[in-house]
Amino acid sequence: MRPSGYHIESLAVEAIRNYSGEFNYKEMLHHFFERGSQLVLRPINDSTGQSLRVDEYLGAPDSSTRQILSGRMERIARRMANADRAGSSDDWLAAIGE
């Protein structure tokens, strides 16, 4: 299951809402995957009013689809953290599929 672009955008807005870390792409992207892995477990309201939720296609809160996506995001965040500890930019880029 791949999240829609609008869903990713909404997740990013929610994840960064109260962000207090360093304001650079690397730190903020890591935060997105860490926080997003938690946020994706619950439906996100559609602020535009076009629909009730931006992620209705993922089902109910804590659905198996939501848990799978959460696990994927958590693994990416963990790979980023491991790459940071190892000082490996190649591993960090591999974590995000580059």
mmCIF file as gemmi writes it, N, C-alpha and C atoms, coordinates in Angstrom:
data_model
loop_
_atom_site.group_PDB
_atom_site.id
_atom_site.type_symbol
_atom_site.label_atom_id
_atom_site.label_alt_id
_atom_site.label_comp_id
_atom_site.label_asym_id
_atom_site.label_entity_id
_atom_site.label_seq_id
_atom_site.pdbx_PDB_ins_code
_atom_site.Cartn_x
_atom_site.Cartn_y
_atom_site.Cartn_z
_atom_site.occupancy
_atom_site.B_iso_or_equiv
_atom_site.pdbx_formal_charge
_atom_site.auth_seq_id
_atom_site.auth_asym_id
_atom_site.pdbx_PDB_model_num
ATOM 1 N N . MET Axp A 1 ? 0.849 -1.182 0 1 0 ? 1 A 1
ATOM 2 C CA . MET Axp A 1 ? 0 0 0 1 0 ? 1 A 1
ATOM 3 C C . MET Axp A 1 ? 0.888 1.237 0 1 0 ? 1 A 1
ATOM 4 N N . ARG Axp A 2 ? 0.676 2.08 -0.974 1 0 ? 2 A 1
ATOM 5 C CA . ARG Axp A 2 ? 1.403 3.338 -1.056 1 0 ? 2 A 1
ATOM 6 C C . ARG Axp A 2 ? 0.463 4.472 -0.684 1 0 ? 2 A 1
ATOM 7 N N . PRO Axp A 3 ? 0.91 5.345 0.201 1 0 ? 3 A 1
ATOM 8 C CA . PRO Axp A 3 ? 0.065 6.49 0.553 1 0 ? 3 A 1
ATOM 9 C C . PRO Axp A 3 ? -0.036 7.468 -0.612 1 0 ? 3 A 1
ATOM 10 N N . SER Axp A 4 ? -1.152 8.147 -0.697 1 0 ? 4 A 1
ATOM 11 C CA . SER Axp A 4 ? -1.333 9.137 -1.757 1 0 ? 4 A 1
ATOM 12 C C . SER Axp A 4 ? -0.462 10.361 -1.462 1 0 ? 4 A 1
ATOM 13 N N . GLY Axp A 5 ? -0.216 11.147 -2.501 1 0 ? 5 A 1
ATOM 14 C CA . GLY Axp A 5 ? 0.576 12.363 -2.33 1 0 ? 5 A 1
ATOM 15 C C . GLY Axp A 5 ? -0.067 13.316 -1.344 1 0 ? 5 A 1
ATOM 16 N N . TYR Axp A 6 ? -1.389 13.432 -1.431 1 0 ? 6 A 1
ATOM 17 C CA . TYR Axp A 6 ? -2.109 14.332 -0.515 1 0 ? 6 A 1
ATOM 18 C C . TYR Axp A 6 ? -2.006 13.817 0.919 1 0 ? 6 A 1
ATOM 19 N N . HIS Axp A 7 ? -2.038 12.506 1.085 1 0 ? 7 A 1
ATOM 20 C CA . HIS Axp A 7 ? -1.905 11.92 2.418 1 0 ? 7 A 1
ATOM 21 C C . HIS Axp A 7 ? -0.508 12.217 2.983 1 0 ? 7 A 1
ATOM 22 N N . ILE Axp A 8 ? 0.533 12.057 2.173 1 0 ? 8 A 1
ATOM 23 C CA . ILE Axp A 8 ? 1.9 12.353 2.609 1 0 ? 8 A 1
ATOM 24 C C . ILE Axp A 8 ? 2.008 13.818 3.017 1 0 ? 8 A 1
ATOM 25 N N . GLU Axp A 9 ? 1.419 14.676 2.214 1 0 ? 9 A 1
ATOM 26 C CA . GLU Axp A 9 ? 1.444 16.108 2.518 1 0 ? 9 A 1
ATOM 27 C C . GLU Axp A 9 ? 0.758 16.393 3.854 1 0 ? 9 A 1
ATOM 28 N N . SER Axp A 10 ? -0.392 15.786 4.074 1 0 ? 10 A 1
ATOM 29 C CA . SER Axp A 10 ? -1.126 15.981 5.328 1 0 ? 10 A 1
ATOM 30 C C . SER Axp A 10 ? -0.36 15.406 6.518 1 0 ? 10 A 1
ATOM 31 N N . LEU Axp A 11 ? 0.273 14.238 6.32 1 0 ? 11 A 1
ATOM 32 C CA . LEU Axp A 11 ? 1.105 13.651 7.377 1 0 ? 11 A 1
ATOM 33 C C . LEU Axp A 11 ? 2.258 14.587 7.726 1 0 ? 11 A 1
ATOM 34 N N . ALA Axp A 12 ? 2.884 15.159 6.709 1 0 ? 12 A 1
ATOM 35 C CA . ALA Axp A 12 ? 4.015 16.059 6.938 1 0 ? 12 A 1
ATOM 36 C C . ALA Axp A 12 ? 3.587 17.28 7.741 1 0 ? 12 A 1
ATOM 37 N N . VAL Axp A 13 ? 2.446 17.845 7.393 1 0 ? 13 A 1
ATOM 38 C CA . VAL Axp A 13 ? 1.944 19.013 8.125 1 0 ? 13 A 1
ATOM 39 C C . VAL Axp A 13 ? 1.717 18.654 9.593 1 0 ? 13 A 1
ATOM 40 N N . GLU Axp A 14 ? 1.098 17.509 9.842 1 0 ? 14 A 1
ATOM 41 C CA . GLU Axp A 14 ? 0.852 17.072 11.218 1 0 ? 14 A 1
ATOM 42 C C . GLU Axp A 14 ? 2.153 16.759 11.954 1 0 ? 14 A 1
ATOM 43 N N . ALA Axp A 15 ? 3.066 16.092 11.29 1 0 ? 15 A 1
ATOM 44 C CA . ALA Axp A 15 ? 4.322 15.685 11.928 1 0 ? 15 A 1
ATOM 45 C C . ALA Axp A 15 ? 5.18 16.885 12.313 1 0 ? 15 A 1
ATOM 46 N N . ILE Axp A 16 ? 5.162 17.908 11.498 1 0 ? 16 A 1
ATOM 47 C CA . ILE Axp A 16 ? 6.03 19.065 11.711 1 0 ? 16 A 1
ATOM 48 C C . ILE Axp A 16 ? 5.349 20.154 12.541 1 0 ? 16 A 1
ATOM 49 N N . ARG Axp A 17 ? 4.069 19.985 12.799 1 0 ? 17 A 1
ATOM 50 C CA . ARG Axp A 17 ? 3.277 21.021 13.498 1 0 ? 17 A 1
ATOM 51 C C . ARG Axp A 17 ? 3.984 21.563 14.743 1 0 ? 17 A 1
ATOM 52 N N . ASN Axp A 18 ? 4.434 20.73 15.625 1 0 ? 18 A 1
ATOM 53 C CA . ASN Axp A 18 ? 5.092 21.179 16.855 1 0 ? 18 A 1
ATOM 54 C C . ASN Axp A 18 ? 6.572 20.793 16.883 1 0 ? 18 A 1
ATOM 55 N N . TYR Axp A 19 ? 7.18 20.717 15.726 1 0 ? 19 A 1
ATOM 56 C CA . TYR Axp A 19 ? 8.583 20.322 15.605 1 0 ? 19 A 1
ATOM 57 C C . TYR Axp A 19 ? 9.48 21.363 16.267 1 0 ? 19 A 1
ATOM 58 N N . SER Axp A 20 ? 10.416 20.888 17.072 1 0 ? 20 A 1
ATOM 59 C CA . SER Axp A 20 ? 11.304 21.82 17.757 1 0 ? 20 A 1
ATOM 60 C C . SER Axp A 20 ? 12.779 21.471 17.543 1 0 ? 20 A 1
ATOM 61 N N . GLY Axp A 21 ? 13.044 20.57 16.61 1 0 ? 21 A 1
ATOM 62 C CA . GLY Axp A 21 ? 14.431 20.185 16.339 1 0 ? 21 A 1
ATOM 63 C C . GLY Axp A 21 ? 15.118 21.156 15.407 1 0 ? 21 A 1
ATOM 64 N N . GLU Axp A 22 ? 16.254 20.715 14.888 1 0 ? 22 A 1
ATOM 65 C CA . GLU Axp A 22 ? 17.009 21.535 13.945 1 0 ? 22 A 1
ATOM 66 C C . GLU Axp A 22 ? 16.229 21.7 12.644 1 0 ? 22 A 1
ATOM 67 N N . PHE Axp A 23 ? 16.299 22.891 12.081 1 0 ? 23 A 1
ATOM 68 C CA . PHE Axp A 23 ? 15.579 23.167 10.842 1 0 ? 23 A 1
ATOM 69 C C . PHE Axp A 23 ? 16.479 22.944 9.64 1 0 ? 23 A 1
ATOM 70 N N . ASN Axp A 24 ? 16.693 21.649 9.342 1 0 ? 24 A 1
ATOM 71 C CA . ASN Axp A 24 ? 17.394 21.27 8.122 1 0 ? 24 A 1
ATOM 72 C C . ASN Axp A 24 ? 16.678 20.049 7.556 1 0 ? 24 A 1
ATOM 73 N N . TYR Axp A 25 ? 16.848 19.825 6.273 1 0 ? 25 A 1
ATOM 74 C CA . TYR Axp A 25 ? 16.084 18.766 5.599 1 0 ? 25 A 1
ATOM 75 C C . TYR Axp A 25 ? 16.296 17.393 6.218 1 0 ? 25 A 1
ATOM 76 N N . LYS Axp A 26 ? 17.533 17.086 6.543 1 0 ? 26 A 1
ATOM 77 C CA . LYS Axp A 26 ? 17.861 15.763 7.068 1 0 ? 26 A 1
ATOM 78 C C . LYS Axp A 26 ? 17.13 15.488 8.382 1 0 ? 26 A 1
ATOM 79 N N . GLU Axp A 27 ? 17.234 16.412 9.324 1 0 ? 27 A 1
ATOM 80 C CA . GLU Axp A 27 ? 16.596 16.228 10.635 1 0 ? 27 A 1
ATOM 81 C C . GLU Axp A 27 ? 15.074 16.218 10.514 1 0 ? 27 A 1
ATOM 82 N N . MET Axp A 28 ? 14.556 17.087 9.685 1 0 ? 28 A 1
ATOM 83 C CA . MET Axp A 28 ? 13.106 17.172 9.542 1 0 ? 28 A 1
ATOM 84 C C . MET Axp A 28 ? 12.544 15.935 8.829 1 0 ? 28 A 1
ATOM 85 N N . LEU Axp A 29 ? 13.283 15.402 7.859 1 0 ? 29 A 1
ATOM 86 C CA . LEU Axp A 29 ? 12.832 14.185 7.166 1 0 ? 29 A 1
ATOM 87 C C . LEU Axp A 29 ? 12.833 13.003 8.123 1 0 ? 29 A 1
ATOM 88 N N . HIS Axp A 30 ? 13.875 12.904 8.937 1 0 ? 30 A 1
ATOM 89 C CA . HIS Axp A 30 ? 13.922 11.836 9.935 1 0 ? 30 A 1
ATOM 90 C C . HIS Axp A 30 ? 12.74 11.971 10.902 1 0 ? 30 A 1
ATOM 91 N N . HIS Axp A 31 ? 12.475 13.18 11.345 1 0 ? 31 A 1
ATOM 92 C CA . HIS Axp A 31 ? 11.342 13.426 12.242 1 0 ? 31 A 1
ATOM 93 C C . HIS Axp A 31 ? 10.022 13.033 11.57 1 0 ? 31 A 1
ATOM 94 N N . PHE Axp A 32 ? 9.883 13.362 10.289 1 0 ? 32 A 1
ATOM 95 C CA . PHE Axp A 32 ? 8.663 13.005 9.554 1 0 ? 32 A 1
ATOM 96 C C . PHE Axp A 32 ? 8.415 11.503 9.621 1 0 ? 32 A 1
ATOM 97 N N . PHE Axp A 33 ? 9.438 10.696 9.361 1 0 ? 33 A 1
ATOM 98 C CA . PHE Axp A 33 ? 9.237 9.249 9.373 1 0 ? 33 A 1
ATOM 99 C C . PHE Axp A 33 ? 8.992 8.715 10.782 1 0 ? 33 A 1
ATOM 100 N N . GLU Axp A 34 ? 9.683 9.275 11.774 1 0 ? 34 A 1
ATOM 101 C CA . GLU Axp A 34 ? 9.459 8.846 13.151 1 0 ? 34 A 1
ATOM 102 C C . GLU Axp A 34 ? 8.045 9.189 13.606 1 0 ? 34 A 1
ATOM 103 N N . ARG Axp A 35 ? 7.677 10.439 13.489 1 0 ? 35 A 1
ATOM 104 C CA . ARG Axp A 35 ? 6.36 10.912 13.943 1 0 ? 35 A 1
ATOM 105 C C . ARG Axp A 35 ? 5.257 10.372 13.039 1 0 ? 35 A 1
ATOM 106 N N . GLY Axp A 36 ? 5.509 10.333 11.744 1 0 ? 36 A 1
ATOM 107 C CA . GLY Axp A 36 ? 4.516 9.835 10.795 1 0 ? 36 A 1
ATOM 108 C C . GLY Axp A 36 ? 4.135 8.392 11.05 1 0 ? 36 A 1
ATOM 109 N N . SER Axp A 37 ? 5.095 7.597 11.52 1 0 ? 37 A 1
ATOM 110 C CA . SER Axp A 37 ? 4.797 6.186 11.809 1 0 ? 37 A 1
ATOM 111 C C . SER Axp A 37 ? 3.753 6.054 12.914 1 0 ? 37 A 1
ATOM 112 N N . GLN Axp A 38 ? 3.658 7.043 13.781 1 0 ? 38 A 1
ATOM 113 C CA . GLN Axp A 38 ? 2.636 7.048 14.829 1 0 ? 38 A 1
ATOM 114 C C . GLN Axp A 38 ? 1.333 7.655 14.305 1 0 ? 38 A 1
ATOM 115 N N . LEU Axp A 39 ? 1.462 8.758 13.577 1 0 ? 39 A 1
ATOM 116 C CA . LEU Axp A 39 ? 0.287 9.471 13.085 1 0 ? 39 A 1
ATOM 117 C C . LEU Axp A 39 ? -0.539 8.658 12.099 1 0 ? 39 A 1
ATOM 118 N N . VAL Axp A 40 ? 0.114 7.828 11.316 1 0 ? 40 A 1
ATOM 119 C CA . VAL Axp A 40 ? -0.58 7.081 10.274 1 0 ? 40 A 1
ATOM 120 C C . VAL Axp A 40 ? -1.547 6.042 10.86 1 0 ? 40 A 1
ATOM 121 N N . LEU Axp A 41 ? -1.4 5.737 12.121 1 0 ? 41 A 1
ATOM 122 C CA . LEU Axp A 41 ? -2.278 4.744 12.754 1 0 ? 41 A 1
ATOM 123 C C . LEU Axp A 41 ? -3.696 5.265 12.97 1 0 ? 41 A 1
ATOM 124 N N . ARG Axp A 42 ? -3.88 6.567 12.917 1 0 ? 42 A 1
ATOM 125 C CA . ARG Axp A 42 ? -5.193 7.19 13.1 1 0 ? 42 A 1
ATOM 126 C C . ARG Axp A 42 ? -5.548 8.009 11.856 1 0 ? 42 A 1
ATOM 127 N N . PRO Axp A 43 ? -6.828 8.048 11.49 1 0 ? 43 A 1
ATOM 128 C CA . PRO Axp A 43 ? -7.232 8.856 10.331 1 0 ? 43 A 1
ATOM 129 C C . PRO Axp A 43 ? -6.918 10.343 10.535 1 0 ? 43 A 1
ATOM 130 N N . ILE Axp A 44 ? -6.596 11.007 9.44 1 0 ? 44 A 1
ATOM 131 C CA . ILE Axp A 44 ? -6.293 12.438 9.461 1 0 ? 44 A 1
ATOM 132 C C . ILE Axp A 44 ? -7.441 13.187 8.797 1 0 ? 44 A 1
ATOM 133 N N . ASN Axp A 45 ? -7.961 14.193 9.491 1 0 ? 45 A 1
ATOM 134 C CA . ASN Axp A 45 ? -9.046 15.002 8.939 1 0 ? 45 A 1
ATOM 135 C C . ASN Axp A 45 ? -8.574 15.755 7.707 1 0 ? 45 A 1
ATOM 136 N N . ASP Axp A 46 ? -9.461 15.903 6.746 1 0 ? 46 A 1
ATOM 137 C CA . ASP Axp A 46 ? -9.164 16.662 5.535 1 0 ? 46 A 1
ATOM 138 C C . ASP Axp A 46 ? -9.482 18.127 5.803 1 0 ? 46 A 1
ATOM 139 N N . SER Axp A 47 ? -8.465 18.961 5.926 1 0 ? 47 A 1
ATOM 140 C CA . SER Axp A 47 ? -8.649 20.374 6.252 1 0 ? 47 A 1
ATOM 141 C C . SER Axp A 47 ? -9.299 21.163 5.111 1 0 ? 47 A 1
ATOM 142 N N . THR Axp A 48 ? -9.281 20.611 3.898 1 0 ? 48 A 1
ATOM 143 C CA . THR Axp A 48 ? -9.871 21.322 2.764 1 0 ? 48 A 1
ATOM 144 C C . THR Axp A 48 ? -11.376 21.132 2.683 1 0 ? 48 A 1
ATOM 145 N N . GLY Axp A 49 ? -11.904 20.138 3.374 1 0 ? 49 A 1
ATOM 146 C CA . GLY Axp A 49 ? -13.331 19.867 3.331 1 0 ? 49 A 1
ATOM 147 C C . GLY Axp A 49 ? -13.761 19.057 2.117 1 0 ? 49 A 1
ATOM 148 N N . GLN Axp A 50 ? -12.825 18.616 1.284 1 0 ? 50 A 1
ATOM 149 C CA . GLN Axp A 50 ? -13.17 17.828 0.111 1 0 ? 50 A 1
ATOM 150 C C . GLN Axp A 50 ? -13.683 16.448 0.494 1 0 ? 50 A 1
ATOM 151 N N . SER Axp A 51 ? -13.204 15.946 1.623 1 0 ? 51 A 1
ATOM 152 C CA . SER Axp A 51 ? -13.678 14.671 2.154 1 0 ? 51 A 1
ATOM 153 C C . SER Axp A 51 ? -13.53 14.734 3.666 1 0 ? 51 A 1
ATOM 154 N N . LEU Axp A 52 ? -14.043 13.726 4.345 1 0 ? 52 A 1
ATOM 155 C CA . LEU Axp A 52 ? -13.952 13.71 5.797 1 0 ? 52 A 1
ATOM 156 C C . LEU Axp A 52 ? -12.52 13.439 6.255 1 0 ? 52 A 1
ATOM 157 N N . ARG Axp A 53 ? -11.875 12.453 5.625 1 0 ? 53 A 1
ATOM 158 C CA . ARG Axp A 53 ? -10.51 12.055 5.984 1 0 ? 53 A 1
ATOM 159 C C . ARG Axp A 53 ? -9.644 11.974 4.723 1 0 ? 53 A 1
ATOM 160 N N . VAL Axp A 54 ? -8.37 12.291 4.842 1 0 ? 54 A 1
ATOM 161 C CA . VAL Axp A 54 ? -7.477 12.212 3.68 1 0 ? 54 A 1
ATOM 162 C C . VAL Axp A 54 ? -7.011 10.79 3.428 1 0 ? 54 A 1
ATOM 163 N N . ASP Axp A 55 ? -7.203 9.927 4.41 1 0 ? 55 A 1
ATOM 164 C CA . ASP Axp A 55 ? -6.663 8.568 4.32 1 0 ? 55 A 1
ATOM 165 C C . ASP Axp A 55 ? -7.716 7.492 4.574 1 0 ? 55 A 1
ATOM 166 N N . GLU Axp A 56 ? -8.912 7.73 4.102 1 0 ? 56 A 1
ATOM 167 C CA . GLU Axp A 56 ? -9.992 6.752 4.276 1 0 ? 56 A 1
ATOM 168 C C . GLU Axp A 56 ? -9.626 5.395 3.686 1 0 ? 56 A 1
ATOM 169 N N . TYR Axp A 57 ? -8.827 5.396 2.646 1 0 ? 57 A 1
ATOM 170 C CA . TYR Axp A 57 ? -8.436 4.158 1.964 1 0 ? 57 A 1
ATOM 171 C C . TYR Axp A 57 ? -7.616 3.222 2.852 1 0 ? 57 A 1
ATOM 172 N N . LEU Axp A 58 ? -7.122 3.729 3.992 1 0 ? 58 A 1
ATOM 173 C CA . LEU Axp A 58 ? -6.346 2.894 4.912 1 0 ? 58 A 1
ATOM 174 C C . LEU Axp A 58 ? -7.223 2.19 5.952 1 0 ? 58 A 1
ATOM 175 N N . GLY Axp A 59 ? -8.506 2.526 5.96 1 0 ? 59 A 1
ATOM 176 C CA . GLY Axp A 59 ? -9.423 1.851 6.87 1 0 ? 59 A 1
ATOM 177 C C . GLY Axp A 59 ? -9.502 2.489 8.244 1 0 ? 59 A 1
ATOM 178 N N . ALA Axp A 60 ? -10.006 1.706 9.178 1 0 ? 60 A 1
ATOM 179 C CA . ALA Axp A 60 ? -10.246 2.159 10.551 1 0 ? 60 A 1
ATOM 180 C C . ALA Axp A 60 ? -8.928 2.409 11.293 1 0 ? 60 A 1
ATOM 181 N N . PRO Axp A 61 ? -9.012 3.121 12.419 1 0 ? 61 A 1
ATOM 182 C CA . PRO Axp A 61 ? -7.813 3.299 13.239 1 0 ? 61 A 1
ATOM 183 C C . PRO Axp A 61 ? -7.181 1.946 13.584 1 0 ? 61 A 1
ATOM 184 N N . ASP Axp A 62 ? -5.864 1.896 13.535 1 0 ? 62 A 1
ATOM 185 C CA . ASP Axp A 62 ? -5.1 0.69 13.858 1 0 ? 62 A 1
ATOM 186 C C . ASP Axp A 62 ? -5.403 -0.508 12.954 1 0 ? 62 A 1
ATOM 187 N N . SER Axp A 63 ? -5.963 -0.263 11.778 1 0 ? 63 A 1
ATOM 188 C CA . SER Axp A 63 ? -6.228 -1.365 10.848 1 0 ? 63 A 1
ATOM 189 C C . SER Axp A 63 ? -4.91 -2.019 10.453 1 0 ? 63 A 1
ATOM 190 N N . SER Axp A 64 ? -4.989 -3.204 9.91 1 0 ? 64 A 1
ATOM 191 C CA . SER Axp A 64 ? -3.757 -3.893 9.504 1 0 ? 64 A 1
ATOM 192 C C . SER Axp A 64 ? -3.019 -3.098 8.434 1 0 ? 64 A 1
ATOM 193 N N . THR Axp A 65 ? -3.734 -2.434 7.548 1 0 ? 65 A 1
ATOM 194 C CA . THR Axp A 65 ? -3.1 -1.611 6.517 1 0 ? 65 A 1
ATOM 195 C C . THR Axp A 65 ? -2.344 -0.451 7.145 1 0 ? 65 A 1
ATOM 196 N N . ARG Axp A 66 ? -2.956 0.192 8.135 1 0 ? 66 A 1
ATOM 197 C CA . ARG Axp A 66 ? -2.291 1.292 8.84 1 0 ? 66 A 1
ATOM 198 C C . ARG Axp A 66 ? -1.058 0.789 9.588 1 0 ? 66 A 1
ATOM 199 N N . GLN Axp A 67 ? -1.154 -0.371 10.193 1 0 ? 67 A 1
ATOM 200 C CA . GLN Axp A 67 ? -0.025 -0.925 10.939 1 0 ? 67 A 1
ATOM 201 C C . GLN Axp A 67 ? 1.133 -1.272 10.01 1 0 ? 67 A 1
ATOM 202 N N . ILE Axp A 68 ? 0.826 -1.791 8.836 1 0 ? 68 A 1
ATOM 203 C CA . ILE Axp A 68 ? 1.866 -2.112 7.854 1 0 ? 68 A 1
ATOM 204 C C . ILE Axp A 68 ? 2.588 -0.841 7.428 1 0 ? 68 A 1
ATOM 205 N N . LEU Axp A 69 ? 1.835 0.186 7.092 1 0 ? 69 A 1
ATOM 206 C CA . LEU Axp A 69 ? 2.433 1.456 6.674 1 0 ? 69 A 1
ATOM 207 C C . LEU Axp A 69 ? 3.241 2.065 7.819 1 0 ? 69 A 1
ATOM 208 N N . SER Axp A 70 ? 2.721 1.989 9.027 1 0 ? 70 A 1
ATOM 209 C CA . SER Axp A 70 ? 3.44 2.487 10.196 1 0 ? 70 A 1
ATOM 210 C C . SER Axp A 70 ? 4.777 1.761 10.354 1 0 ? 70 A 1
ATOM 211 N N . GLY Axp A 71 ? 4.754 0.45 10.215 1 0 ? 71 A 1
ATOM 212 C CA . GLY Axp A 71 ? 5.977 -0.338 10.33 1 0 ? 71 A 1
ATOM 213 C C . GLY Axp A 71 ? 6.997 0.035 9.275 1 0 ? 71 A 1
ATOM 214 N N . ARG Axp A 72 ? 6.54 0.281 8.068 1 0 ? 72 A 1
ATOM 215 C CA . ARG Axp A 72 ? 7.457 0.679 6.987 1 0 ? 72 A 1
ATOM 216 C C . ARG Axp A 72 ? 8.114 2.02 7.303 1 0 ? 72 A 1
ATOM 217 N N . MET Axp A 73 ? 7.301 2.958 7.779 1 0 ? 73 A 1
ATOM 218 C CA . MET Axp A 73 ? 7.836 4.274 8.111 1 0 ? 73 A 1
ATOM 219 C C . MET Axp A 73 ? 8.806 4.188 9.292 1 0 ? 73 A 1
ATOM 220 N N . GLU Axp A 74 ? 8.479 3.363 10.255 1 0 ? 74 A 1
ATOM 221 C CA . GLU Axp A 74 ? 9.342 3.179 11.42 1 0 ? 74 A 1
ATOM 222 C C . GLU Axp A 74 ? 10.693 2.571 11.008 1 0 ? 74 A 1
ATOM 223 N N . ARG Axp A 75 ? 10.663 1.607 10.087 1 0 ? 75 A 1
ATOM 224 C CA . ARG Axp A 75 ? 11.914 0.999 9.608 1 0 ? 75 A 1
ATOM 225 C C . ARG Axp A 75 ? 12.792 2.018 8.881 1 0 ? 75 A 1
ATOM 226 N N . ILE Axp A 76 ? 12.17 2.881 8.095 1 0 ? 76 A 1
ATOM 227 C CA . ILE Axp A 76 ? 12.944 3.918 7.408 1 0 ? 76 A 1
ATOM 228 C C . ILE Axp A 76 ? 13.595 4.845 8.428 1 0 ? 76 A 1
ATOM 229 N N . ALA Axp A 77 ? 12.836 5.258 9.443 1 0 ? 77 A 1
ATOM 230 C CA . ALA Axp A 77 ? 13.388 6.129 10.492 1 0 ? 77 A 1
ATOM 231 C C . ALA Axp A 77 ? 14.537 5.434 11.215 1 0 ? 77 A 1
ATOM 232 N N . ARG Axp A 78 ? 14.395 4.152 11.484 1 0 ? 78 A 1
ATOM 233 C CA . ARG Axp A 78 ? 15.443 3.39 12.172 1 0 ? 78 A 1
ATOM 234 C C . ARG Axp A 78 ? 16.699 3.286 11.293 1 0 ? 78 A 1
ATOM 235 N N . ARG Axp A 79 ? 16.509 3.056 9.993 1 0 ? 79 A 1
ATOM 236 C CA . ARG Axp A 79 ? 17.654 2.989 9.078 1 0 ? 79 A 1
ATOM 237 C C . ARG Axp A 79 ? 18.384 4.33 9.019 1 0 ? 79 A 1
ATOM 238 N N . MET Axp A 80 ? 17.63 5.422 9.031 1 0 ? 80 A 1
ATOM 239 C CA . MET Axp A 80 ? 18.24 6.756 9.041 1 0 ? 80 A 1
ATOM 240 C C . MET Axp A 80 ? 19.072 6.946 10.303 1 0 ? 80 A 1
ATOM 241 N N . ALA Axp A 81 ? 18.517 6.57 11.439 1 0 ? 81 A 1
ATOM 242 C CA . ALA Axp A 81 ? 19.229 6.714 12.713 1 0 ? 81 A 1
ATOM 243 C C . ALA Axp A 81 ? 20.486 5.848 12.733 1 0 ? 81 A 1
ATOM 244 N N . ASN Axp A 82 ? 20.385 4.621 12.23 1 0 ? 82 A 1
ATOM 245 C CA . ASN Axp A 82 ? 21.554 3.733 12.175 1 0 ? 82 A 1
ATOM 246 C C . ASN Axp A 82 ? 22.636 4.318 11.264 1 0 ? 82 A 1
ATOM 247 N N . ALA Axp A 83 ? 22.215 4.881 10.142 1 0 ? 83 A 1
ATOM 248 C CA . ALA Axp A 83 ? 23.176 5.488 9.216 1 0 ? 83 A 1
ATOM 249 C C . ALA Axp A 83 ? 23.853 6.691 9.858 1 0 ? 83 A 1
ATOM 250 N N . ASP Axp A 84 ? 23.099 7.468 10.637 1 0 ? 84 A 1
ATOM 251 C CA . ASP Axp A 84 ? 23.691 8.601 11.353 1 0 ? 84 A 1
ATOM 252 C C . ASP Axp A 84 ? 24.754 8.125 12.332 1 0 ? 84 A 1
ATOM 253 N N . ARG Axp A 85 ? 24.425 7.086 13.1 1 0 ? 85 A 1
ATOM 254 C CA . ARG Axp A 85 ? 25.382 6.562 14.08 1 0 ? 85 A 1
ATOM 255 C C . ARG Axp A 85 ? 26.644 6.026 13.394 1 0 ? 85 A 1
ATOM 256 N N . ALA Axp A 86 ? 26.47 5.439 12.212 1 0 ? 86 A 1
ATOM 257 C CA . ALA Axp A 86 ? 27.61 4.893 11.467 1 0 ? 86 A 1
ATOM 258 C C . ALA Axp A 86 ? 28.339 5.966 10.667 1 0 ? 86 A 1
ATOM 259 N N . GLY Axp A 87 ? 27.732 7.155 10.566 1 0 ? 87 A 1
ATOM 260 C CA . GLY Axp A 87 ? 28.343 8.231 9.785 1 0 ? 87 A 1
ATOM 261 C C . GLY Axp A 87 ? 28.347 7.94 8.295 1 0 ? 87 A 1
ATOM 262 N N . SER Axp A 88 ? 27.329 7.192 7.838 1 0 ? 88 A 1
ATOM 263 C CA . SER Axp A 88 ? 27.294 6.767 6.441 1 0 ? 88 A 1
ATOM 264 C C . SER Axp A 88 ? 26.214 7.498 5.651 1 0 ? 88 A 1
ATOM 265 N N . SER Axp A 89 ? 26.65 8.403 4.791 1 0 ? 89 A 1
ATOM 266 C CA . SER Axp A 89 ? 25.67 9.097 3.943 1 0 ? 89 A 1
ATOM 267 C C . SER Axp A 89 ? 25.083 8.141 2.913 1 0 ? 89 A 1
ATOM 268 N N . ASP Axp A 90 ? 25.853 7.15 2.465 1 0 ? 90 A 1
ATOM 269 C CA . ASP Axp A 90 ? 25.333 6.159 1.505 1 0 ? 90 A 1
ATOM 270 C C . ASP Axp A 90 ? 24.197 5.354 2.136 1 0 ? 90 A 1
ATOM 271 N N . ASP Axp A 91 ? 24.365 4.916 3.389 1 0 ? 91 A 1
ATOM 272 C CA . ASP Axp A 91 ? 23.306 4.177 4.081 1 0 ? 91 A 1
ATOM 273 C C . ASP Axp A 91 ? 22.1 5.052 4.31 1 0 ? 91 A 1
ATOM 274 N N . TRP Axp A 92 ? 22.326 6.318 4.602 1 0 ? 92 A 1
ATOM 275 C CA . TRP Axp A 92 ? 21.221 7.246 4.84 1 0 ? 92 A 1
ATOM 276 C C . TRP Axp A 92 ? 20.404 7.409 3.562 1 0 ? 92 A 1
ATOM 277 N N . LEU Axp A 93 ? 21.085 7.592 2.457 1 0 ? 93 A 1
ATOM 278 C CA . LEU Axp A 93 ? 20.392 7.74 1.181 1 0 ? 93 A 1
ATOM 279 C C . LEU Axp A 93 ? 19.688 6.435 0.792 1 0 ? 93 A 1
ATOM 280 N N . ALA Axp A 94 ? 20.285 5.302 1.097 1 0 ? 94 A 1
ATOM 281 C CA . ALA Axp A 94 ? 19.647 4.007 0.815 1 0 ? 94 A 1
ATOM 282 C C . ALA Axp A 94 ? 18.365 3.863 1.618 1 0 ? 94 A 1
ATOM 283 N N . ALA Axp A 95 ? 18.334 4.418 2.813 1 0 ? 95 A 1
ATOM 284 C CA . ALA Axp A 95 ? 17.141 4.33 3.657 1 0 ? 95 A 1
ATOM 285 C C . ALA Axp A 95 ? 15.928 4.992 3.012 1 0 ? 95 A 1
ATOM 286 N N . ILE Axp A 96 ? 16.188 6.02 2.218 1 0 ? 96 A 1
ATOM 287 C CA . ILE Axp A 96 ? 15.072 6.712 1.555 1 0 ? 96 A 1
ATOM 288 C C . ILE Axp A 96 ? 14.95 6.345 0.083 1 0 ? 96 A 1
ATOM 289 N N . GLY Axp A 97 ? 15.706 5.324 -0.312 1 0 ? 97 A 1
ATOM 290 C CA . GLY Axp A 97 ? 15.565 4.819 -1.67 1 0 ? 97 A 1
ATOM 291 C C . GLY Axp A 97 ? 16.316 5.604 -2.728 1 0 ? 97 A 1
ATOM 292 N N . GLU Axp A 98 ? 17.343 6.307 -2.352 1 0 ? 98 A 1
ATOM 293 C CA . GLU Axp A 98 ? 18.146 7.072 -3.326 1 0 ? 98 A 1
ATOM 294 C C . GLU Axp A 98 ? 19.416 6.329 -3.656 1 0 ? 98 A 1
